[in-house]
Amino acid sequence: MSNPHQTDSLTQSELDLILPKKTSESLVLEDIVSFDHNSSNKTYHSKKNLHPCILNNHYELAARLLNDGYDDPHHVVKSKSIQTFNMILHDLGQQMTDYTQNPQQESLSAIENTLDTILLFANKSGNFCYTKDLTDNAIFDNTAYPLSMILKVYASLAPDELLIGKINQVIQAVASSDNSESIYMSAKELLQAFPTGNTYPLEISEQDTIWFQSEGNFGIFSTDSARKSLAAYVDILNNSNASSLQLDIFKTVYEILEQSYEFCTKRLLPETFEQAKNLYHEGKTVLLPTGWTNHFAEAIVSKNQKLYIDTNCSEFTEQKNIIHGDTCHTLNQPDMLETDFFANILTNSSQDFLTSDIFNLYNISKTQDVLPRIGQKYGNCAWKSLCDAVEGVIYVELLNRHIDVSQAKSLANSFSSEWESFHLQLTIDNFMKNQPGLPLDALLDIFCELQTNENHPHFKEYFSNKIFEAITSERYADELHRFMQPCLTSDEMHPYSAPETSLLASCVHLPEIIVSPTAETVLVQ
């Protein structure tokens, strides 16, 4: 076999060693070699910075050539891994669709080959396993997701446990090649909880930076964040002077979120539909992740209370003067909700179904009551819906404990606000404890949003101080110094920094911090 770094074209004998049989892929490779022979330097080279086999979707062949050293992995994979993984995942999606429609060994073998190719490219990627954002939104075209996260989304859409297991094995292996998912998630959680609507460079290692969109997320990850936050909150309540009612409610809410997360991870399994149906008919409150293209929402069903509650569906309605929040509807025939209902909600992609059709299909009366919530300003529906849902679940559980409707609404709002405040604090702390890869601009944008909107009216001042602590921490000292320098050396403020600087300066004496950027700042809370 040739030296991996030589530039001569592959010989026929080398081709025969790689692909002894005249498969469709070998014919394509011969075409590539023929193209090389017609070129001036007669080299086996990449086309448009990507391996020709990748461009022709012959990933198995490309992987074998790469593994045998016929091309520089950093040239083929590292520099273009986002596009490479994106193309491979596109094919994987089609293969999974074929397997879902016809679960035969041939379809499964095709998926296994593609997963093997993903693993090889991940191992050759130089600890940079990222792919383009797969959501159908042109705004996010230049932003990226960790490959491990996208594979988790694919696993959640697998039609059986066998395929889920195979994809999960690849996820674990990819995570060992690139462990930056935690950096990405801590940044995503921060900007979902404190949305700004902007795009930022995110530093995921000393060598690598990606473009990162603050908006948009998959429900599987926001649900995971919510259940972990609720588990931590239950621990806090256990060690505080919380009432027995509040502690009991949140233990139940956590259990419901745990089940909802399981629904997220196995969204297409018939067993999931059956589990949701059985829990409902046992009298349990069931939280169902749902939504439609480019929008995540939640549905709450309670047979005991004869309630169907949608959360955040009103954010995209065309109705005027609507009250945002959890919209409560009456189940006129609660016994008629069977497997098909839960399957339809968990697999839904149509806005019309959730906002119109479902009411006629299952004899549900529209709008019995509303738990008002602050409307959604940015595209953080994956988290906003969870916050709405937690309040809705608390409300149902209070009704189950024979609290009257008026008091239940008041307590649900109070309890959920206290948890949300805890979560926001936890999110900031986790971001700063992890490698905080977001630039100073992101934190300044969050700070400005806290000053100018009413998303968090009850704890605006406290969280302004929390974000300010992060801005003035040692991590951002150099960036803050560079940011403030034009303002400190000139009578005219820098045009970009003027709004943020004036807001910051109104809180504390920034020049004193700049002089001693590592000094501790004491904030009155």
Residue pairs with C-beta under 8 A, 6 or more apart in sequence:
1 14
1 17
1 68
1 69
2 8
2 10
2 11
2 14
2 70
3 69
4 68
4 69
4 70
5 69
5 72
7 41
7 43
7 44
8 42
8 43
8 44
9 33
9 36
9 37
9 42
9 43
9 44
10 18
10 33
10 44
10 70
15 26
15 29
15 30
15 33
18 29
18 61
18 64
18 65
18 68
19 25
19 26
19 29
19 61
25 53
25 58
25 60
25 61
26 61
28 53
28 56
28 58
28 61
29 53
29 58
29 61
32 44
32 52
32 53
33 44
35 52
36 42
36 43
36 44
36 45
39 45
44 70
44 71
46 52
46 71
46 75
46 76
47 55
48 55
49 75
49 79
49 80
50 76
50 80
50 83
50 84
51 62
51 65
51 66
51 71
51 76
53 59
53 61
53 62
53 65
54 62
54 76
54 84
54 87
57 87
57 91
59 88
59 91
59 113
59 114
59 117
60 113
60 114
60 116
60 117
62 76
62 117
63 116
63 117
63 120
63 121
65 71
66 73
66 76
66 77
66 120
66 121
66 124
67 120
67 124
73 124
73 125
73 126
74 126
76 84
76 124
77 84
77 121
77 124
77 125
77 126
78 124
78 125
78 126
78 128
81 121
81 125
81 128
81 129
81 130
81 131
82 130
82 131
82 132
82 144
82 210
83 132
84 121
85 118
85 121
85 129
85 130
85 131
85 147
85 150
86 131
86 132
86 134
88 114
88 117
88 118
88 121
89 118
89 131
89 134
89 150
89 154
91 114
92 111
92 114
92 115
92 118
92 154
93 154
95 107
95 110
95 111
95 114
96 111
96 154
96 157
96 158
96 159
96 163
98 107
98 110
99 107
99 108
99 110
99 111
99 159
99 163
100 159
100 268
103 159
103 160
108 162
108 163
111 163
111 166
112 166
115 166
115 167
115 170
118 147
118 151
118 170
118 174
119 170
119 173
119 174
122 129
122 147
122 173
122 174
122 177
122 178
123 177
125 177
125 178
127 177
127 178
127 180
127 205
127 208
128 178
128 205
128 208
129 146
129 147
129 148
129 174
129 177
129 178
130 144
130 145
130 146
130 147
130 178
130 204
130 210
131 144
131 145
131 147
131 150
132 141
132 143
132 144
132 145
133 140
133 141
133 143
133 144
133 145
133 213
133 216
134 145
134 150
134 153
135 216
135 294
136 293
136 294
137 216
137 294
139 213
139 215
140 213
140 215
140 216
142 199
142 211
143 199
143 210
143 211
143 212
143 213
144 210
144 211
144 212
145 184
146 178
146 180
146 181
146 184
147 174
147 178
148 171
148 174
148 175
148 178
148 181
149 181
149 184
149 185
149 218
149 221
151 167
151 170
151 171
151 174
152 171
152 220
152 221
152 265
153 218
153 220
154 167
155 163
155 164
155 167
155 168
155 171
155 265
156 220
156 264
156 265
156 266
156 267
156 268
157 267
157 268
158 164
158 167
158 268
159 268
159 269
160 269
161 269
164 265
164 266
175 181
180 204
180 205
180 208
182 434
183 202
183 203
183 204
183 434
183 435
183 437
184 202
184 204
184 212
184 437
185 221
185 225
186 427
186 430
186 431
186 434
186 436
187 202
187 212
187 431
187 436
187 437
187 438
187 442
188 212
188 214
188 217
188 221
189 225
189 383
189 427
189 430
189 431
190 427
190 428
190 431
190 438
190 442
190 446
191 214
191 380
191 438
191 442
191 446
192 214
192 217
192 222
192 225
192 380
192 382
192 383
193 380
193 383
193 423
193 424
193 427
194 424
194 427
194 446
194 449
194 450
194 463
194 467
195 214
195 215
195 377
195 378
195 379
195 380
195 449
195 455
196 214
196 378
196 442
196 445
196 446
196 449
197 214
197 215
197 377
197 378
197 379
198 214
198 441
198 442
198 445
199 211
199 212
199 213
199 214
200 211
200 212
200 214
200 438
200 439
200 441
200 442
201 209
201 210
201 211
201 212
201 439
202 209
202 210
202 211
202 212
202 437
202 438
203 209
203 435
203 437
203 439
204 210
204 437
209 437
212 438
214 378
214 380
214 442
215 378
215 379
215 380
216 379
216 382
217 296
217 380
217 382
217 383
218 296
218 382
219 264
219 289
219 291
219 296
219 382
219 385
220 261
220 264
220 265
220 289
221 382
222 296
222 382
222 383
222 385
222 386
223 257
223 260
223 261
223 264
223 289
223 386
224 261
224 264
225 383
225 386
226 257
226 386
226 390
226 423
227 254
227 257
227 258
227 260
227 261
229 419
229 422
229 423
229 426
230 250
230 253
230 254
230 257
230 390
230 419
231 254
232 422
232 426
233 250
233 419
233 422
233 423
234 247
234 250
234 251
234 254
236 422
237 246
237 247
237 250
238 247
245 401
246 415
248 401
249 394
249 397
249 398
249 401
249 415
250 415
250 419
252 285
252 397
253 390
253 393
253 394
253 397
256 284
256 285
256 286
256 287
256 393
257 287
257 390
257 393
259 275
259 279
259 286
259 287
260 287
260 288
260 289
260 298
262 272
262 275
263 272
263 275
263 276
263 288
263 289
263 346
264 289
266 272
267 289
267 346
267 347
268 346
268 347
270 339
270 343
272 342
272 346
273 339
273 342
273 343
273 346
274 339
276 286
276 288
276 342
276 346
277 337
277 338
277 339
277 341
277 342
279 286
280 286
280 301
280 303
280 337
280 342
281 303
283 303
283 304
285 300
285 301
285 302
285 304
285 393
285 396
285 397
285 400
286 300
286 301
286 302
286 342
287 298
287 299
287 300
287 389
287 393
288 298
288 299
288 300
288 301
288 342
288 345
288 346
289 296
289 298
289 346
290 296
290 297
290 298
290 299
290 345
290 346
290 348
290 354
291 297
291 348
291 354
291 381
291 385
292 348
292 349
292 350
292 351
292 353
292 354
293 349
293 351
295 315
295 316
295 351
295 381
296 312
296 381
296 382
296 385
297 310
297 311
297 312
297 313
297 354
297 381
297 385
298 310
298 311
298 312
298 385
298 386
298 388
298 389
298 392
299 308
299 309
299 310
299 311
299 345
299 354
300 307
300 308
300 309
300 310
300 311
300 326
300 389
300 392
300 393
300 396
301 307
301 308
301 309
301 331
301 337
302 309
302 396
302 399
302 400
303 331
303 334
303 337
304 399
304 400
305 396
305 399
305 400
306 330
306 331
306 332
306 334
307 328
307 329
307 330
307 331
307 368
307 396
308 328
308 329
308 330
308 331
308 362
308 364
309 326
309 327
309 328
309 329
309 392
309 395
309 396
310 326
310 327
310 329
310 354
311 325
311 326
311 327
311 385
311 388
311 389
311 392
312 376
312 381
312 384
312 385
312 388
313 327
313 354
313 355
314 322
314 323
314 324
314 325
314 327
315 324
315 375
315 376
315 381
315 384
316 351
317 355
323 370
323 372
324 372
324 373
324 374
324 375
324 376
325 370
325 371
325 372
325 373
325 388
325 391
326 370
326 371
326 373
326 388
326 389
326 391
326 392
326 395
327 367
327 370
328 367
328 368
328 369
328 370
328 371
328 392
329 359
329 364
329 365
329 366
329 367
329 368
330 364
330 365
330 368
331 337
331 362
331 363
331 364
332 363
332 364
332 365
333 362
333 363
336 362
336 363
337 362
341 362
344 353
344 358
345 354
345 358
348 354
350 357
358 364
359 365
359 366
369 405
371 388
371 391
371 392
371 395
371 409
371 412
371 413
373 387
373 388
373 391
374 454
374 455
376 384
377 453
377 455
387 416
387 420
390 416
390 419
390 420
391 412
391 413
391 415
391 416
392 412
394 411
394 412
394 415
394 416
395 408
395 409
395 412
398 407
398 408
398 411
398 412
399 405
399 408
403 411
417 458
421 458
421 459
421 462
424 456
424 459
424 463
424 466
425 463
425 466
428 463
428 466
428 467
428 470
431 438
431 470
432 470
432 473
432 475
436 470
436 475
439 479
440 471
440 476
440 479
440 480
440 483
443 467
443 470
443 471
443 476
444 471
444 483
444 500
444 504
446 467
447 464
447 467
447 468
447 471
447 500
447 503
447 504
448 499
448 500
448 503
449 455
450 456
450 460
450 463
450 464
450 467
451 460
451 464
451 503
454 460
456 463
462 525
464 507
465 507
465 523
465 525
468 504
468 507
468 508
468 521
468 523
469 521
469 523
470 476
471 480
471 504
472 480
472 508
472 513
472 517
472 521
474 517
474 518
477 517
477 518
478 517
480 513
480 514
480 517
481 514
481 517
483 497
483 500
483 501
484 497
484 501
484 510
484 514
486 493
486 494
486 497
487 493
487 494
487 497
487 498
487 501
488 511
488 514
493 501
493 502
494 501
501 510
504 510
508 521
508 523
513 519
513 521
